[in-house]
Amino acid sequence: MCKKRVGAELRGHRSCCRVTRGSRKSQLPPRACCGCLVSDSLRHFPSTKWMRPWPLRESCVEMASKAVYAHHDPMLKKRDDFEDILEERRSSSDLRYALRCYAPVLYKDVTPCSADLLKGAVLQSEHVGFVVQQVSKETGGSVDAVRAEAAAILEEMAHRLQLSTIRFFAFALSKVFKTLFRSICVNEEGIQRLQQAVQEQPVVLLPSHRSYMDFLLMSYILYTYDLPLPVIAAGMDFMGMKIVGEMLRMSGAFFIRRSFGGDKLYWAVFSEYVRTMLKKGLAPIEFFLEGTRSRTAKSLTPKLGLLNIVMDPFLKGEVFDISLVPVSISYERTLEEALYARELLGVPKPKESTSGLFKARKILGEDYGSIHVYFGPPVSVRSVAEGRVDRSRFNLLPRHIPRKPSEEVQGFVTDVAYRLVRAQEDNMVLQPWVLLAALLLQNQPQGLSLDRLTAEAVWLRDLSRQYGAFLHWPDHTPPAAVVRSSLSLHRGLLRIREQRVTLAHDPNSGAEDALLSRAVVVLSCASYRNQLLHVFLRPALLAAALCASASSRRQDVFSSFSFLRNLFSNEFVLCPGAAVQDFEEACYLLMKTGALCESQQDVLAAEGGARTLSFLCSLLEPFVQGYQVVCRFLCEEASEPLTEKGFVPAVRKFVIRRLLSGELRHVEVLSSDLQKNCLAALLRLGAVTLLKGAGGSGLKVNTVMVNSLEDALGGNLPTQKAARAHL
C-alpha cells in the first residue's frame, strides 16, 4: 500500500502518492485532428519539405505481432509506491531525528575503517608503489619525494566521514527541506532492494544530476532509512568553500580534479583510493555518471572514467560481484532554473563559495513543489558481463600494473553506461507542468486559452501514458484543478490574462534586452519540457524521418531515421549501434497509438495520426532549427579564422541578429548547450576540423559538407545504402 503524503496535488491537501506508469489502462481520446500543432518555424530556410503534408492511407495492413516488440513495450513496466519521508518530519522533533540511534547493516559485517587506515592502505598498495617508482624514473626525482607527493594528493582528496557532521546535516536539512518542498517521495521497494544489496556485495550509487541538492538529498535519504552513508565523488570547486568544504568532506565527500591530463601519479592515487573502498566494502560509492549537472534537464552522454575504475575489481577477480544502482531524482521545480538559463546565455557560472551559499538563503521563501527519488533495481556487473568479457586474461598479467582498457572492456563499459542512463530516464517521475511547458513552448508567443491548455494537457497525458511515461497526475482531481495548481507553482514563468496563458515577457525593455529576458523564461521552460524528451525521442525521430524521407519505403524511412539519430547523438543519449532497435521501438509505439501503418515494404502515417505526428515533429523543431542556423553561420560568417573558444560567442551574436529580424522563431537556438552539441556533431562527422596551434584550437570548415547537412535538415535527407543492409 502506498502511504499518504503532503501536498501531492494541491498545496495543503493530502493525497495518495501513487505515480502512474504507462501500465495504467488509459485510452487515448478520439484522434480527430483538431488543428495542426506544427508551426512554420522553418519557413525562412530554403527547403520547406520538413513540414510537408503527411502521406495518408485509408486502411492499415496487418500490424506486426506485439510479441516481436514485447521487450520494447514500456507499458509492461511495474510501478512502485512512494512514501513521503517529510511527513514524519513535520510531526516530530528534528533534533530527535538527528540524534537517533543510527546502526546501518554493513557489507558482510565488514569492520569499519578509519580515514587514516584507508589512506595508509592506498599508499602501501602495489599499484601506487609501482607508479611511484615509474614517475621517479621518468622525472629524476627521489622515490621519497614522489611518495610524499602521492600522500599530499591523497590528503587533498580523501573524505573524513564523521557521524557528528552527518547528524548536523540531518538536523539542518530537515529544516531546509520542510521549508522548500511539499514532499520528498521515495520508492520503498527500491529502498528494500538496496538494503539487500549492500549486505551482499559492494554497491555503487549512480544518481541523475540536475541540481546542487542531489548529493545532499541522497545522504539524507540513506540516513533516514538506516542505510550505510555513501562516499561521494565531488568536484574541487566545493573544496574551496570555507568551512562548508570541510563539512562536506566530513559528510563523505572526496574531492577530485575535473581533469587529470597526463598526471599518472594523480590517476594512480585516485583509482586506487576508489578501488580500495570498493574492495573492502566500507561504504557505497556514489558518483554522477553524467560527470556534471545537466543545465538543460536532458540526460548527458555518460563519462566512463569512474565507471571503468569501479568495474576493475570485478574484472580482475578481486570481488565476486558489484551492484550498480541507478537513481532517478525528479524535481517538480528546480532551484537553479533561472541560474541555468542565464548560464546557457553566456552569463558566467557563479563560483561556489560560502558567501554565495548564504546569499542563496532567499530561496527559502519559495515553494519548490515535490521531489521524487526512485532507486532502480540493482544491476549486477557479473550478470551483464557474462558472455561479454573474457576475464581469464586478467589472470595472466600482474594486476598492479596500470593498463589501458581493451576494446572489448571499453565496449562493455560503454554499453553498461548507456543502459544505466536509460534506466535513469525511464524512472524519472514527470509532473503535469512538464506537459504544460511542452504545449506552451509549441504555442508561443500567442499562448493558449486555459480551457484549450487543459484539453491539450489531458490529450498529452494520455499519449504519454501510452508511451510508458512515469507520470504523476492526480487522477481523482479534476484536470482543470491539476493545471491551475501547476501554473500556480510556476507562475514566475508565465502570465494569465483574460483566461489566456502565455510565457512571461518584459514589454518595457529594449529589443535585445527584451529578447534575452524572454530567452531566460523560454530556456527555463525548455528545461522542464526536456524532461519529457526521453519518452518521445525515438517516435519523434521517426515522425521527422517519415515526413522528410524521399519515399514511404521502409528502407528509405530507416535511412532518414538513422541520419537524424546519428546527427543528434550528441544532443540526446542514444546507445551506439542500436539504430535498428530504436527504429523498431519507434515503429511499435506509433503503431500502438494509431499514428502509423506499417507493411513489409512501407511505413505510412495513419489517417488519424496527424495530431500525434505533428506534436512529435514540433518537439524536435528547436533542435532542427538550432543545427540549421549553426550550419548557416559556419558557411556565411566563418570565413575568417575561428577559434574553438570564440565559436559560441560568435554564434550567439549571429543568432541574436536573426531573432531580432524575425528570420528565426525559436529562442532556444540561443542555448550554448545546443550550439556546443552541434559543433561536436559536426566535428564527429568531419564537416568541421579542429586545428591545434600555438594560438589555441582553430576550426576549419568544410563548407560543401556543412551546406549539405543544412539542406538535409531542411528535408532533403540522404538515402544511405549501407543502412539498408541492417534491415
C-alpha angles and dihedrals in degrees: 000000000000119000127232120259136188124259100000095141111011125006111267096019128104122228142162109275098220116144116205125221126195089279089086111111095241124148129214115247117247109300098223106143111256096186132308115280091200114107128206093248093138096050093109093059121087098246120058100177090103091082101033118142117281119257104244131202125197098216131024124229118234110297122235115267114274088226090068090061099030093117089057096051108112090190090073091069119111119234124224129216120243133220124208105228092191093063093078091041090059092056103039141049117287090203092055089048092052094047097042122122108282112195111153121189108249133212108283091332091295115188111247112251125211121235091248093052090049092052090048091053091051095049092046094049120117091236096057091040091054093049091046089056091046094050091046091057093045096048100033091234124135120267091239092054092050091045089052089051090052090051090051091051090051093047090054092046108039127098124232102204111198126180092216091061090046090054091051091052091046090056096042096044091049088059093045097044094049089053097046104036137048092211143347107215121196127185106242095204089058090052090050091051090049092049089056095044097052090058095051108041142353111290130215116196115209111187125182112251119225103130145027084245095068103090094040089050092050094053091045092054094047091049090050092054095043093247124146110276114245129237106232131211106228133178121254089246090080094050090065092063107105114241091344092068092056091045089054089050090052090050092058107278119139115193125228134179119255090234131020097189109188095330101137094181095052091048092049094050093045096047093045091049092054094043093050093053090047097047093048092045091223094151140340112278116228128196138148112255091205090058096224142028116287108237091192099045089240117123113260127225105273120253111228104198100090093035089056089052096050092048093050097082090055095046090051093048095246093126129028095228144342126216117219111199118195112207123196117205114192122189120199087205122012118226093218100044096123093037091055092047092053091048089054088053093055102267106142116253111255112249114250107254140152091241090053089052091055092046088054091062088096087080088071088083092059131089113233099177121219137336124213119199117191119191105204126214111285113258112223110221089203092057097046092044093054108115091000105077129037102218095179092083090066088066091063095059133061106262096215095061110094115236135176111253114261121245089256093055094041091052091049093049091047092052092049092047093054090045090054093049089051089052090052090051095047091054097048109121110227121211125210090255089067089063093043092050091053091051095045092049090053091050104045140164094015094046126196135279113255092247093048091047090052093049092048090047092053090050091049091045091057093045091050091052090050088055092050101258115170091231129179105205116148101235095192092057120081111257091238090058092048091051093047091050092052092046090050093053092051097036092130090070099050148038127223115200126163090351091304121123120212135160114267120263139168110237094182098064128091117269098265095038090049090049093052091045089052090046090058090056094043094048090047090053090044090057088062094042088052090063086070097050098088089059095053103023101101095041089046092053089050092047090052092045092049090051095048102035118113091235141002093250111129094235093051093048090049090051091052090046091051092049093053092042091052094046093050097042090106090050098049133027105256120163112245113249095014099105094118093049091048091049092051091048091050092048092050095049094047092047092047091056093046096249097113141043120201134189130175090272108023141050113201138174112252119238093247096041102081094101094052095043092047091052091049093050091048089053090062097040098095091052093046092050091045093055091044093053092048089053089048091051093051092051098043107030107023097076090112119067108285123199124214090239093052095047100089097045090048093049090047092056090047092051095046091055092052095044091052091048091050096243091121128045106187114080087190087079086080090069111118088207091061092045093050092047090051091051090049090052092049091049091049092049093047095243089119126032126206113226117198116214144154091266094052136272116328129197123231113197125211095209095188092056094041090051089050091053091049091051090047090055088051089063107278095109115178121244106234109207092194090062092059092068090069094063 
